[in-house]
Amino acid sequence: TNNVFQFAPNDLERVIHLSEEQGDGAGFDIMSLNQDGTDRYIEVKTTQGGVDTPFYMTENERAYFELNRYENSSFIYRVFNFDVNTRMGNIIVISAEELFSRYSFDPVSYKVSRMY
């Protein structure tokens, strides 16, 4: 199959690295495009370990993916075996639906605030 996408020049203007432009509050890092021109929401998770190495998500990211679980527009781009020297690694793409059907979530931290 041909994996080269053909986009019109103005389509590339719709690709936004949201976490750089607006911070981490959106629940995903990048707003991109599917081949048919519809929106694709991408969260990138990188580890130096193998594909089975746990990765971390914020509650905001988890909630975003749960809300969009069946929309087929939100994906984790899971970069693993990442080499910091060559800046290369392997990648798999995990849909929001697959994230909740094939992965488990373990709470590992708490936000602790002083009560008045």
DSSP file (Angstrom, degrees, kcal/mol; ACC not computed):
  #  RESIDUE AA STRUCTURE BP1 BP2  ACC     N-H-->O    O-->H-N    N-H-->O    O-->H-N    TCO  KAPPA ALPHA  PHI   PSI    X-CA   Y-CA   Z-CA
    1    1 A T              0   0    0      0, 0.0     2,-0.7     0, 0.0     0, 0.0   0.000 360.0 360.0 360.0 156.1    0.0    0.0    0.0
    2    2 A N        -     0   0    0      1,-0.1     0, 0.0     2,-0.1     0, 0.0  -0.819 360.0-175.8 -92.0 115.4    1.0    3.6   -0.5
    3    3 A N        +     0   0    0     -2,-0.7     2,-0.6     2,-0.1    -1,-0.1   0.264  48.3 111.9 -95.5  11.1    1.5    5.3    2.9
    4    4 A V        -     0   0    0      2,-0.0     2,-0.3     1,-0.0    -2,-0.1  -0.759  58.5-147.8 -88.8 123.5    2.2    8.7    1.4
    5    5 A F        -     0   0    0     -2,-0.6     2,-0.6     2,-0.0    -2,-0.1  -0.703   2.6-143.7 -90.6 140.8   -0.6   11.2    2.2
    6    6 A Q        +     0   0    0     -2,-0.3     2,-0.4    29,-0.1    -2,-0.0  -0.921  25.6 175.9-105.3 117.1   -1.5   13.9   -0.3
    7    7 A F        -     0   0    0     -2,-0.6    28,-0.0    30,-0.0    -2,-0.0  -0.908  31.8-117.8-119.8 147.3   -2.5   17.2    1.4
    8    8 A A    >>  -     0   0    0     -2,-0.4     3,-1.6     1,-0.1     4,-0.9  -0.518  37.0-108.5 -73.2 151.8   -3.3   20.5   -0.1
    9    9 A P  H >> S+     0   0    0      0, 0.0     3,-0.5     0, 0.0     4,-0.5   0.852 120.1  53.3 -53.3 -37.7   -0.9   23.3    1.0
   10   10 A N  H 34 S+     0   0    0      1,-0.2     3,-0.5     2,-0.2     4,-0.4   0.722  96.8  68.0 -73.4 -18.2   -3.5   24.9    3.2
   11   11 A D  H X4 S+     0   0    0     -3,-1.6     3,-1.8     1,-0.2     4,-0.4   0.884  92.5  59.3 -63.4 -37.6   -4.1   21.5    5.0
   12   12 A L  H X< S+     0   0    0     -4,-0.9     3,-1.1    -3,-0.5    -1,-0.2   0.766  94.5  64.2 -65.0 -23.9   -0.6   21.8    6.5
   13   13 A E  T 3< S+     0   0    0     -4,-0.5    -1,-0.3    -3,-0.5    -2,-0.2   0.714  95.0  61.2 -69.0 -19.3   -1.7   25.0    8.2
   14   14 A R  T <  S+     0   0    0     -3,-1.8     2,-0.6    -4,-0.4    -1,-0.2   0.597  79.7  98.0 -83.2 -11.6   -4.2   23.0   10.2
   15   15 A V    <   -     0   0    0     -3,-1.1     2,-0.4    -4,-0.4    17,-0.2  -0.691  57.3-178.6 -79.8 120.5   -1.5   20.9   11.8
   16   16 A I  E     -A   31   0A   0     15,-2.7    15,-2.7    -2,-0.6     2,-1.6  -0.979  34.3-144.5-128.4 128.8   -0.8   22.4   15.2
   17   17 A H  E >>  -A   30   0A   0     -2,-0.4     4,-1.8    13,-0.2     3,-0.9  -0.692  31.2-179.1 -85.8  83.8    1.6   21.4   17.9
   18   18 A L  H 3>>S+     0   0    0     -2,-1.6     4,-3.6    11,-0.6     5,-0.6   0.836  70.5  58.1 -61.0 -40.1   -0.9   22.3   20.6
   19   19 A S  H 3>5S+     0   0    0     10,-2.0     4,-0.7     1,-0.2    -1,-0.3   0.828 110.6  45.2 -65.0 -28.9    1.2   21.6   23.6
   20   20 A E  H <45S+     0   0    0     -3,-0.9    -1,-0.2     9,-0.3    -2,-0.2   0.878 121.4  37.5 -76.0 -38.4    3.9   24.0   22.4
   21   21 A E  H  <5S+     0   0    0     -4,-1.8    -2,-0.2     2,-0.1    -3,-0.2   0.834 136.4  13.5 -84.2 -33.8    1.4   26.7   21.5
   22   22 A Q  H  <5S-     0   0    0     -4,-3.6     3,-0.4     1,-0.4    -3,-0.2   0.391 102.3-114.7-126.5   1.7   -1.2   26.4   24.3
   23   23 A G     << -     0   0    0     -4,-0.7     3,-0.5    -5,-0.6    -1,-0.4  -0.422  50.2 -55.3  89.3-171.1    0.4   24.2   27.0
   24   24 A D  S >  S+     0   0    0      1,-0.2     3,-0.8    -2,-0.1    -1,-0.2   0.254 101.3 100.6 -94.2  11.6   -0.7   20.8   28.2
   25   25 A G  T 3   +     0   0    0     -3,-0.4    -1,-0.2     1,-0.2    -2,-0.1   0.631  65.0  72.0 -76.1 -13.3   -4.3   21.5   29.1
   26   26 A A  T 3  S-     0   0    0     -3,-0.5    -1,-0.2     2,-0.3    -2,-0.1   0.746 100.7-120.1 -77.0 -22.7   -6.0   20.2   25.9
   27   27 A G  S <  S+     0   0    0     -3,-0.8     2,-0.3     1,-0.2    38,-0.1   0.408  88.1  59.4  95.5  -1.7   -5.4   16.5   26.7
   28   28 A F  S    S-     0   0    0      1,-0.1    -2,-0.3    36,-0.1    15,-0.3  -0.968  70.1-139.0-151.9 162.5   -3.4   15.9   23.5
   29   29 A D  S    S+     0   0    0     13,-1.9   -10,-2.0    -2,-0.3   -11,-0.6   0.863  79.7  29.3 -92.3 -41.5   -0.2   17.2   22.0
   30   30 A I  E     -AB  17  42A   0     12,-2.6    12,-3.1   -13,-0.2     2,-0.6  -0.970  54.5-153.2-132.3 133.7   -0.8   17.6   18.3
   31   31 A M  E     +AB  16  41A   0    -15,-2.7   -15,-2.7    -2,-0.4    10,-0.2  -0.945  39.0 153.2-102.2 117.9   -3.9   18.3   16.2
   32   32 A S  E     - B   0  40A   0      8,-3.7     8,-1.9    -2,-0.6     2,-0.4  -0.358  37.8 -92.6-126.1-158.2   -3.2   16.8   12.7
   33   33 A L  E     - B   0  39A   0      6,-0.3     6,-0.2    -2,-0.1     2,-0.2  -0.963  17.7-135.5-130.2 143.7   -5.2   15.4    9.8
   34   34 A N    >   -     0   0    0      4,-3.1     3,-2.1    -2,-0.4     6,-0.1  -0.452  44.3 -97.7 -80.5 168.6   -6.4   12.0    8.7
   35   35 A Q  T 3  S+     0   0    0      1,-0.3   -29,-0.1    -2,-0.2    -1,-0.1   0.814 126.2  55.6 -59.8 -30.3   -5.9   11.1    5.1
   36   36 A D  T 3  S-     0   0    0      2,-0.1    -1,-0.3     3,-0.0     3,-0.1   0.407 122.6-105.1 -85.1   4.6   -9.5   12.1    4.4
   37   37 A G  S <  S+     0   0    0     -3,-2.1    -2,-0.1     1,-0.3     3,-0.1   0.376  78.1 131.7  91.6  -4.6   -8.9   15.6    5.8
   38   38 A T        -     0   0    0      1,-0.1    -4,-3.1    -5,-0.1    -1,-0.3  -0.376  66.8 -84.9 -76.6 162.0  -10.7   15.1    9.1
   39   39 A D  E     -B   33   0A   0     -6,-0.2     2,-0.4    -3,-0.1    -6,-0.3  -0.355  38.2-165.2 -70.0 145.2   -9.1   16.0   12.4
   40   40 A R  E     -B   32   0A   0     -8,-1.9    -8,-3.7    -6,-0.1     2,-0.5  -0.999   6.7-153.8-130.5 127.4   -6.7   13.7   14.2
   41   41 A Y  E     -Bc  31  74A   0     32,-3.5    34,-2.9    -2,-0.4     2,-0.4  -0.903  15.6-167.4-107.4 125.5   -5.7   14.3   17.8
   42   42 A I  E     -Bc  30  75A   0    -12,-3.1   -12,-2.6    -2,-0.5   -13,-1.9  -0.938  16.9-172.0-123.2 130.7   -2.3   12.9   18.9
   43   43 A E  E     - c   0  76A   0     32,-2.5    34,-2.7    -2,-0.4     2,-0.5  -0.991  20.1-147.7-114.3 127.2   -0.7   12.4   22.3
   44   44 A V  E     - c   0  77A   0     -2,-0.5     2,-0.4    32,-0.2    34,-0.2  -0.838  15.2-176.6-100.5 128.6    2.9   11.3   22.1
   45   45 A K  E     - c   0  78A   0     32,-2.0    34,-2.6    -2,-0.5     2,-0.4  -0.991   7.6-172.0-126.4 123.3    4.3    9.1   24.8
   46   46 A T  E     + c   0  79A   0     -2,-0.4     2,-0.3    32,-0.2    34,-0.2  -0.937  10.3 169.0-123.6 136.0    8.0    8.2   24.8
   47   47 A T        -     0   0    0     32,-1.9    35,-1.9    -2,-0.4    34,-0.1  -0.978  35.3-138.3-137.4 154.0   10.1    5.7   26.8
   48   48 A Q  S    S+     0   0    0     -2,-0.3    32,-0.1    33,-0.2    -1,-0.1   0.720  86.1  78.2 -79.1 -22.3   13.6    4.4   26.4
   49   49 A G  S    S-     0   0    0      1,-0.2    32,-3.2    32,-0.1    33,-0.3  -0.102  94.2 -73.4 -78.4-178.8   12.4    0.9   27.4
   50   50 A G    >   -     0   0    0     30,-0.2     3,-2.0    31,-0.1    -1,-0.2   0.062  56.6 -82.6 -69.5-178.4   10.5   -1.6   25.2
   51   51 A V  T 3  S+     0   0    0      1,-0.3    -1,-0.1    29,-0.1    -2,-0.1   0.749 128.0  55.0 -61.0 -26.5    7.0   -1.5   24.0
   52   52 A D  T 3  S+     0   0    0      2,-0.1    -1,-0.3     0, 0.0    -2,-0.1   0.416  77.9 117.1 -90.1   2.4    5.7   -3.0   27.3
   53   53 A T  S <  S-     0   0    0     -3,-2.0    -6,-0.0     1,-0.1     0, 0.0  -0.543  74.1-112.5 -67.5 128.4    7.4   -0.3   29.5
   54   54 A P        -     0   0    0      0, 0.0     2,-0.3     0, 0.0    -5,-0.1  -0.263  32.8-160.1 -59.9 149.5    4.7    1.6   31.3
   55   55 A F        -     0   0    0     -8,-0.1     2,-0.4    -3,-0.1    -8,-0.1  -0.862  14.3-116.3-126.0 165.6    4.1    5.3   30.3
   56   56 A Y        -     0   0    0     -2,-0.3     2,-0.3     0, 0.0     0, 0.0  -0.815  24.0-176.5-110.8 142.9    2.5    8.1   32.2
   57   57 A M        -     0   0    0     -2,-0.4     2,-0.1   -12,-0.0   -12,-0.0  -0.969  25.2-122.8-129.1 147.1   -0.7   10.1   31.4
   58   58 A T     >  -     0   0    0     -2,-0.3     4,-2.5     1,-0.1     5,-0.2  -0.441  30.3-110.8 -78.6 164.1   -2.1   13.0   33.3
   59   59 A E  H  > S+     0   0    0      1,-0.2     4,-2.8     2,-0.2     5,-0.2   0.883 121.1  55.6 -61.3 -37.8   -5.7   12.8   34.5
   60   60 A N  H  > S+     0   0    0      2,-0.2     4,-2.2     1,-0.2    -1,-0.2   0.910 108.7  46.3 -62.1 -43.0   -6.6   15.4   31.9
   61   61 A E  H  > S+     0   0    0      2,-0.2     4,-2.5     1,-0.2     5,-0.2   0.934 113.2  49.1 -64.2 -46.4   -5.2   13.3   29.1
   62   62 A R  H  X S+     0   0    0     -4,-2.5     4,-2.3     1,-0.2    -2,-0.2   0.924 112.1  48.4 -59.4 -45.0   -6.9   10.1   30.4
   63   63 A A  H  X S+     0   0    0     -4,-2.8     4,-2.5     2,-0.2    -1,-0.2   0.896 110.2  52.0 -63.7 -40.9  -10.2   12.0   30.7
   64   64 A Y  H  X S+     0   0    0     -4,-2.2     4,-1.7     1,-0.2    -1,-0.2   0.943 112.2  45.3 -60.2 -47.8   -9.9   13.4   27.2
   65   65 A F  H  < S+     0   0    0     -4,-2.5    -2,-0.2     1,-0.2    -1,-0.2   0.858 112.6  51.1 -67.5 -34.2   -9.2   10.0   25.7
   66   66 A E  H >< S+     0   0    0     -4,-2.3     3,-1.3    -5,-0.2    -1,-0.2   0.921 109.5  50.2 -67.1 -42.2  -12.1    8.4   27.6
   67   67 A L  H 3< S+     0   0    0     -4,-2.5     3,-0.2     1,-0.3    -2,-0.2   0.835 119.2  37.9 -62.3 -32.8  -14.5   11.1   26.4
   68   68 A N  T >< S+     0   0    0     -4,-1.7     3,-1.3    -5,-0.2     5,-0.4   0.032  79.8 125.2-107.4  25.1  -13.3   10.5   22.8
   69   69 A R  T <  S+     0   0    0     -3,-1.3    28,-0.4     1,-0.3     3,-0.3   0.820  80.7  31.1 -55.8 -39.4  -13.0    6.7   23.1
   70   70 A Y  T 3  S+     0   0    0     -3,-0.2    -1,-0.3    -4,-0.2    -2,-0.1   0.250  94.0  90.9-108.4  12.1  -15.3    5.9   20.2
   71   71 A E  S <  S-     0   0    0     -3,-1.3    -1,-0.2     3,-0.0    -2,-0.1   0.661  79.0-141.1 -82.6 -16.3  -14.7    8.8   17.9
   72   72 A N  S    S+     0   0    0     -4,-0.4    -3,-0.1    -3,-0.3    -2,-0.1   0.845  80.0  93.5  56.2  36.9  -11.8    7.2   16.0
   73   73 A S        +     0   0    0     -5,-0.4   -32,-3.5     1,-0.1     2,-0.4   0.396  64.1  76.7-132.2  -3.0  -10.0   10.5   15.9
   74   74 A S  E     +c   41   0A   0     -6,-0.3    22,-1.7   -34,-0.2     2,-0.3  -0.951  55.8 172.4-121.2 131.3   -7.7   10.4   19.0
   75   75 A F  E     -cD  42  95A   0    -34,-2.9   -32,-2.5    -2,-0.4     2,-0.6  -0.981  31.1-136.0-141.4 145.0   -4.5    8.3   19.2
   76   76 A I  E     -cD  43  94A   0     18,-3.1    18,-2.9    -2,-0.3     2,-0.9  -0.897  17.1-152.4 -93.5 125.5   -1.5    7.7   21.3
   77   77 A Y  E     -cD  44  93A   0    -34,-2.7   -32,-2.0    -2,-0.6     2,-0.9  -0.878  17.9-157.8 -96.7 102.1    1.7    7.7   19.3
   78   78 A R  E     -cD  45  92A   0     14,-2.6    14,-1.8    -2,-0.9     2,-0.5  -0.734   8.6-168.8 -92.0 103.3    3.7    5.3   21.5
   79   79 A V  E     +cD  46  91A   0    -34,-2.6   -32,-1.9    -2,-0.9     2,-0.3  -0.822  16.2 168.9 -93.1 125.8    7.5    5.8   20.9
   80   80 A F  E     + D   0  90A   0     10,-2.3    10,-2.9    -2,-0.5   -30,-0.2  -0.845  52.4  37.1-134.7 170.1    9.6    3.1   22.6
   81   81 A N  E    S-     0   0A   0    -32,-3.2     2,-0.3    -2,-0.3   -33,-0.2   0.873  80.1-179.1  52.7  38.0   13.2    1.9   22.5
   82   82 A F  E     -     0   0A   0    -35,-1.9     2,-0.6   -33,-0.3     7,-0.2  -0.545  19.7-153.2 -75.8 127.9   14.0    5.6   22.2
   83   83 A D  E  >> - D   0  88A   0      5,-3.1     4,-2.2    -2,-0.3     5,-0.9  -0.902   2.2-158.4-101.9 114.9   17.7    6.4   21.9
   84   84 A V  T  45S+     0   0    0     -2,-0.6    -1,-0.1     1,-0.2     5,-0.0   0.776  90.1  53.1 -66.5 -25.7   18.5    9.9   23.3
   85   85 A N  T  45S+     0   0    0      1,-0.2    -1,-0.2     3,-0.1    -3,-0.0   0.931 121.8  26.9 -75.7 -46.1   21.7   10.1   21.3
   86   86 A T  T  45S-     0   0    0      2,-0.2    -2,-0.2     0, 0.0    -1,-0.2   0.618  97.6-135.3 -89.5 -13.1   20.3    9.3   17.9
   87   87 A R  T  <5 +     0   0    0     -4,-2.2     2,-0.3     1,-0.2    -3,-0.2   0.863  63.9 124.6  57.8  38.9   16.8   10.6   18.7
   88   88 A M  E   < +D   83   0A   0     -5,-0.9    -5,-3.1    -7,-0.1     2,-0.3  -0.911  26.3 145.0-126.6 154.2   15.3    7.5   17.1
   89   89 A G  E     -     0   0A   0     -2,-0.3     2,-0.2    -7,-0.2    -8,-0.2  -0.937  45.1 -83.2-165.0-175.8   13.0    4.8   18.3
   90   90 A N  E     -D   80   0A   0    -10,-2.9   -10,-2.3    -2,-0.3     2,-0.4  -0.650  39.7-154.4 -99.0 161.6   10.1    2.5   17.3
   91   91 A I  E     -D   79   0A   0    -12,-0.2     2,-0.3    -2,-0.2   -12,-0.2  -0.999  16.7-179.5-142.4 140.6    6.5    3.6   17.2
   92   92 A I  E     -D   78   0A   0    -14,-1.8   -14,-2.6    -2,-0.4     2,-0.5  -0.950  24.8-132.9-127.0 155.1    3.1    2.0   17.5
   93   93 A V  E     -D   77   0A   0     -2,-0.3     2,-0.5   -16,-0.2   -16,-0.2  -0.941  18.7-165.9-111.4 126.5   -0.2    3.9   17.2
   94   94 A I  E     -D   76   0A   0    -18,-2.9   -18,-3.1    -2,-0.5     2,-0.1  -0.951  12.8-139.8-115.4 121.6   -2.9    3.2   19.9
   95   95 A S  E  >  -D   75   0A   0     -2,-0.5     4,-2.4   -20,-0.2   -20,-0.2  -0.349  25.9-112.2 -72.8 160.3   -6.5    4.3   19.3
   96   96 A A  H  > S+     0   0    0    -22,-1.7     4,-1.4     1,-0.2   -27,-0.2   0.900 119.8  51.8 -59.1 -40.9   -8.5    5.7   22.2
   97   97 A E  H  > S+     0   0    0    -28,-0.4     4,-1.2     1,-0.2     3,-0.3   0.921 110.7  46.9 -63.5 -43.6  -10.7    2.6   22.1
   98   98 A E  H  > S+     0   0    0      1,-0.2     4,-2.6     2,-0.2     5,-0.4   0.860 104.1  63.2 -65.5 -35.4   -7.7    0.3   22.3
   99   99 A L  H  X S+     0   0    0     -4,-2.4     4,-0.8     1,-0.2    -1,-0.2   0.890 110.8  37.4 -55.3 -41.3   -6.2    2.3   25.1
  100  100 A F  H  < S+     0   0    0     -4,-1.4    -1,-0.2    -3,-0.3    -2,-0.2   0.664 120.7  45.2 -88.8 -16.7   -9.2    1.5   27.3
  101  101 A S  H  < S+     0   0    0     -4,-1.2    -2,-0.2    -5,-0.2    -3,-0.2   0.720 125.1  26.7 -96.9 -22.1   -9.7   -2.1   26.1
  102  102 A R  H  < S+     0   0    0     -4,-2.6     2,-0.3    -5,-0.2    -3,-0.2   0.432 112.8  61.9-121.1  -0.9   -6.0   -3.3   26.2
  103  103 A Y     <  -     0   0    0     -4,-0.8     2,-0.3    -5,-0.4    -1,-0.0  -0.930  65.9-140.1-128.2 150.6   -4.3   -1.2   28.8
  104  104 A S        -     0   0    0     -2,-0.3     2,-0.5    -3,-0.0    -3,-0.1  -0.827  10.9-140.8-109.6 151.9   -4.7   -0.7   32.5
  105  105 A F        -     0   0    0     -2,-0.3    -2,-0.0    -5,-0.1    -5,-0.0  -0.949  15.6-173.9-113.4 123.6   -4.5    2.5   34.4
  106  106 A D        -     0   0    0     -2,-0.5     2,-0.2     0, 0.0    -2,-0.0  -0.969  24.7-130.0-118.9 117.4   -2.9    2.6   37.8
  107  107 A P        +     0   0    0      0, 0.0     3,-0.1     0, 0.0    -2,-0.0  -0.489  33.7 168.4 -66.3 130.1   -3.1    5.8   39.9
  108  108 A V        +     0   0    0     -2,-0.2     2,-0.3     1,-0.2     0, 0.0   0.444  52.9  32.2-125.5  -2.8    0.5    6.6   41.0
  109  109 A S        -     0   0    0      2,-0.0     2,-0.4     0, 0.0    -1,-0.2  -0.985  57.3-150.1-152.0 162.8    0.4   10.1   42.4
  110  110 A Y        -     0   0    0     -2,-0.3     2,-0.6    -3,-0.1     0, 0.0  -0.969  19.7-128.1-132.2 146.7   -1.8   12.6   44.1
  111  111 A K        -     0   0    0     -2,-0.4     2,-0.5     2,-0.0    -2,-0.0  -0.878  31.2-161.9 -90.4 122.1   -2.1   16.4   44.1
  112  112 A V        -     0   0    0     -2,-0.6     2,-0.4     2,-0.0    -2,-0.0  -0.928  10.7-179.9-113.8 122.9   -2.0   17.4   47.7
  113  113 A S        -     0   0    0     -2,-0.5     2,-0.2     0, 0.0    -2,-0.0  -0.919  32.9-107.2-122.1 147.3   -3.2   20.9   48.7
  114  114 A R        -     0   0    0     -2,-0.4     2,-0.3     1,-0.0    -2,-0.0  -0.516  34.3-137.1 -70.3 135.3   -3.4   22.5   52.1
  115  115 A M              0   0    0     -2,-0.2    -1,-0.0     1,-0.1     0, 0.0  -0.743 360.0 360.0 -95.5 143.9   -6.9   22.8   53.5
  116  116 A Y              0   0    0     -2,-0.3    -1,-0.1     0, 0.0    -2,-0.0   0.354 360.0 360.0-116.0 360.0   -8.1   26.0   55.2
